[in-house]
C-alpha cells in the first residue's frame, strides 16, 4: 500500500514487517524517530517484540548482540556520536557473526555540535566487519532494510542500512509499503545456524589465541567476499516478490559517457536532475550510484567505470590527511586495470551544507575543463571569507 | 548473479557449560543477606516493626500492615492518636527531607482495621493451664492481658472504675481520642478470652486472696493520687485529672472567666483545652521556660491556636479565697543551672510576687502512686526489667505501668504490659532463672522494647540487632518527597467542640506516605540485588535472598544497590 512516510519510518516499518523480536536503542537526533516508532509498536502490541531500554548506544548494541546470540531477529538504530560510542561492540557483533540489522542515520560528529547530514560517522566504522548499504530515498530505505535482514541471515554478518540526516530521515515521501504476507514470504522466521540454548549450555566466544585467531578473521573475510553475491540473490528474490530492483551499483548511461559522476545517498537524486539537464544539452554524462560500500564491490566498479574517460566522485565525507573516502576506494579498485580512468575527487556538503544542482553542475564543469585531477580532493563551495578568517 | 555458497562460521564455543568454572573461588568478600533493625522500631516503646508495617502499607497490603502493628501493640487506633511517637524522632528519613508520618499512618491502619472489624490474631497458643489476675484495665493492664491470652494464659482483669481504659478513658479528652475508638479496641482484646470485672477495686486483701486463686498477679493501677503543690490554700485548687474524669462522665460545667491551670505537661494542656471547650478562658501558668514544658510541642501549638494563653516563669506560691473566685499569688522566676535530672531549674527572680484574680485554679501537674503497694518494694528477689518489675516468690507479682516505666506514656505502658506478659510466660514454662535471659533475647535491636514476634521465634527473630544508620541507605533510590500531614479542624471550630481535632490521612496520601519509608533493614522484594548481579547469583527464597557462592565473585554491587542496607559485605575468613 502506498503511504506517505518519512524516511525514518520507512526503516521502522520495514523492521516491523520483518517481525523483529528484540529491539534496543537509545535516542539521538536524527535517528530517534526510528526507535520511537518501534517502541510504540511494542507498547501497543502491534509488534510482538521485546523492547529493551538502555542507557547508551554501547548498551543498545550489547543488548541486540545478546539477543541475536539466542537466535532471534534483532534490530537497533543510531547515528553519529551514538554510532561512535558503539564502536567496540560493532567489532564484536561482526566477529560474533550475528545477523543484526541497524538503521544508521548519517550525521556529523562534533565539535562543533552539528546534527546534520555527513557520512563521516558510518565511514569511520568501515573496518568493523559490518556490511554497509547506502540509501537514496525513503523507498530505497524500506527496501534495503528488508533485504538487509535476508542478507544478514544468509551470510551471518551484521548489516548497516544508512540514510541521510533530514534529507531522508525527516522528509516525507510516497512509499510503497508491502503487505505483511508478502514480507513473510520474502523473509521467513530466522533459522539460525547457532544459538545460545539453556537446554544445551555453552559459552560463545571465549579466548582465542594466536594459533586460531587469523583463521577466525579469515572466515569473516570469506563471508564478506560472498556477501555481494548473497546481496544480489536477495535483491533478485526481492524483485520477484515486490517488483523493485535494489542493485549494489546502479549505472545510468555510463557506457558511452565522457564523464561519470559517482554518488551515494540523497545526492544521487539531485544528480539525476543535473544529468538529465546536461544530456538535454548534449553532454555525455553518466551516473553511478553506489549502494554497497562494505564489502566494496570492486569488480562492479571496474565494470562500470573501467572504460570511462573521466570519473568524478562526490564525497560527503572526508578522511583527514587523504580526502574523500569513496574516491579513495574507487581509485584503489581501478588501480589494477591497465588503463585507469582519471578519478576526480570532490568534497561537498559536510555538516548538512546543502548540495544543490548548481554544485553538481559545477563539479561536472570542473571535471570537464581540468587537464587532470588535482593531487588532492577538491573542496567545493568553501566560503572564502571564512577561510580567510581561519588563515588569520 | 554469481553462485555462492554459505560462508564458513569460525568462532570459539565451549564444549560444555561454563558452570564448571566456579568463579566464586575468586572472591575475598561475600555479600550476606542480613535484615537489620530499623531505628524507629528500636525507639518504639511497644517494639512495633515499623519498617515492615510501612513496607506492607506502601504496597496496599493494609491487612498485613495492621497485623504487623497489632502483633506488638493491640491498640493501634488509640496509639495512632495519642502516642508521642519517638519513632519519628529516630526516623532516618529526617536526614533526607522529613521523617515518615508514622503516627498518622498507624491511625490510618488502625481505623481501617476497626472499619473492617478485623480481630486480633490469637496465635492459637496451647492452654498453659495458668491463671493471672491483673489489677487495672489501663493500657499496661490491657496489654498484659492481650499478650498473656495470646500465649495461652487465662486472664482476668479487675478494674476499680465502671469502665476499662484507665488514663485512655478518663484522662485523655475526647477531642484527642474518641471514646468509641477506645471501646472498640478494648472489646477486641476482651474477645481473645480475657475476663473483665469493673467496679472491682483491688486492695491488699484482694491480693492475699488472689494469691491462692491465681498463679500470678499483675499490678497496673497507674498513678492515682494527684501531685500536691505544697502551697498555702491548696485546698482551693481543683484537681485537673479529677476534672477531666468528671467531664468524661458527663460534666459540662466549667467556671466562667479566666481560669489558671498550673503545670507545663500534657495534663495541663488537656485541662486547659477542655476548659476552653466548656466556655472558660484558661491561662496555663508554668514555673519554667516555654521550651522546658514537657508537653508535646504539637499539643502546645494546638492549645495556643485554639486560644489558650501560656504564661511562663511564674510559680504559684499561695491561693486564697476571693470574691467570685480565688486569688493566686505568683512568684516571678528565672532559669538557673540544670538540676540533678538535667532539666533547667527555676529559681525566684528577685521581684516581688504578684497577686492575680482567677475564677478558679486547676492543677495539671500530673499524678503519683496512690498506695505503697502499687510499686515494688526494694527486695532482693525483685527482678527489675526496663519497663516492669517482677517479684519472683511463691506468689509472683508483676508491676507494670507508670510506677515502673522510664516514661509515663501510653506506648511505654503497652511495652510494660507486654514485657510482664512475656516474663510470666517464661516463668511458667521455663522457671524463674530463664526470665532475664528470655527477655533480653527478645529485645528489639538495642532498644528496651521487647517483641512478641521475636519471642515467638518468627521471621523478625532473624534480624540483626544493629540499627540501620542514614549513611547505610542508598538515597539514590529515594527522591525528596514532601511529608503528608493529616488535616485538622480549624482551631476556631475545634475549640467549640469535643470532636476529634485531627482527621485521618486520605487513602492515597497514606499509601504515598508509607511509600516514602526507607524500610531500613527490611527487604521489600525490590529485587535490585538480583537485577544488578552480573553473575546471576542472587536467588529469591522464602525468607529473603540466597547468594550462590559457587559463582558470586564478591563484587559487592548487590550490597551497594540494596537501597535499605539488608545486604552487607563480609570479608571471607581465610
Interface residues (C-beta under 8 A of the other chain):
Chain A: X95 X96 X97 X154 X155 X156 X193 X194 X201 X202 X203 X204 X205 X206 X207 X208 X212 X215 X216 X218 X219 X222 X223 X225 X226 X227 X229 X230 X232 X233 X236
Chain B: X1 X2 X3 X4 X5 X6 X7 X8 X9 X10 X11 X12 X13 X14 X15 X16 X17 X18 X19
